[in-house]
Amino acid sequence: QVQLVESGGGLVQAGGSLRLSCFASGIIFTRYDMDWWRQAPGKQRELVATVTSGGYINYAVSVKGRFTISRDNTRNTVYLQMNSLKSEDTAVYYCRAAYGLHNCWGQGTQVTVSS
């Protein structure tokens, strides 16, 4: 049974930091590209950051220089370090694992940035 479990969300003041974690089970983690997405109220879900199985990393323009994605293959976990948070970063953050046509999502974790 595939399961992705996010943690680390919460309420933080603008300029603060949070670190999100996503633990994956039921998959061969090293084969999967791992993404963080987010969805703000009334908006479409958007891709925030990707780390591929080979270690290639890419970021959305809106978070580049502030967010850092990383993965620990020994712990089946992907992280998103978020610094210099802004009110517009407020959203539910989702972890996704992708391998070919197989995609699986976590349940999401709420991040709220107060200005």
C-alpha positions in Angstrom: 0.0 0.0 0.0 1.5 3.3 -1.1 1.4 6.1 1.4 2.8 9.6 1.5 2.6 11.4 4.8 3.5 15.1 5.1 4.3 16.9 8.3 5.8 20.2 9.5 3.1 22.6 8.4 1.8 25.3 10.7 1.4 29.0 11.4 4.4 31.3 11.0 5.0 35.0 10.8 6.2 36.6 7.5 9.9 36.2 7.2 10.0 33.1 9.2 10.9 29.5 8.3 9.3 26.1 8.2 10.6 22.7 7.2 8.1 20.2 5.6 8.8 16.5 5.5 7.1 13.8 3.4 7.7 10.1 4.3 6.9 7.6 1.6 6.1 3.9 2.1 5.0 1.2 -0.2 7.2 2.3 -3.1 10.8 1.9 -4.2 11.7 5.4 -3.2 14.9 5.7 -5.2 13.0 5.2 -8.4 10.6 8.1 -7.9 10.8 11.7 -8.7 9.5 13.7 -5.7 7.6 17.0 -5.9 6.1 19.5 -3.6 3.0 21.2 -4.8 0.7 23.8 -3.1 -2.8 25.0 -3.5 -4.1 28.2 -2.1 -7.8 28.9 -1.6 -9.5 29.6 -4.9 -6.4 28.8 -6.9 -5.1 25.9 -8.9 -2.6 23.5 -7.5 0.9 24.6 -8.5 4.3 22.9 -8.6 6.7 24.3 -6.1 9.8 22.2 -6.4 11.1 18.9 -7.8 13.9 16.5 -7.0 14.3 13.7 -9.5 15.5 10.2 -8.8 18.8 11.3 -10.2 19.1 14.3 -8.0 18.1 17.0 -10.5 16.4 19.9 -8.8 14.0 22.6 -10.1 12.0 25.3 -8.5 9.1 27.5 -9.3 10.2 31.1 -10.0 8.2 32.3 -7.0 10.2 30.3 -4.5 13.6 30.1 -6.0 16.3 31.4 -3.6 13.9 30.9 -0.6 12.9 27.3 -0.7 15.2 24.2 -0.8 14.1 20.7 -1.7 16.1 17.7 -0.7 15.7 14.0 -0.3 17.1 11.3 2.0 16.9 8.0 0.2 17.9 6.2 3.4 14.8 7.5 5.1 12.4 7.5 2.2 11.8 11.1 2.9 11.7 14.3 0.9 12.0 17.7 2.6 11.1 21.3 1.8 13.0 23.9 3.7 11.1 27.2 3.4 12.8 30.4 4.4 11.8 34.1 4.2 8.1 33.1 4.0 5.6 35.5 2.6 1.8 35.7 3.0 1.4 34.5 -0.5 3.1 31.2 0.4 0.0 30.4 2.5 -1.5 27.2 1.0 -1.9 23.5 1.6 1.3 21.8 0.6 1.2 18.4 -1.0 3.9 15.8 -1.6 3.8 13.8 -4.8 5.8 10.7 -5.9 6.0 10.1 -9.7 7.4 7.2 -11.6 6.4 6.9 -15.2 2.6 6.9 -15.3 2.3 6.1 -11.6 1.6 9.1 -9.4 0.7 9.2 -5.7 -0.1 12.1 -3.4 0.0 12.8 0.2 -3.0 14.3 2.2 -1.4 17.7 2.4 -0.2 19.9 5.3 -1.4 23.5 5.9 1.1 26.3 5.9 -0.2 29.7 7.0 2.0 32.8 6.9 0.7 35.8 8.8 1.7 39.3 7.7 
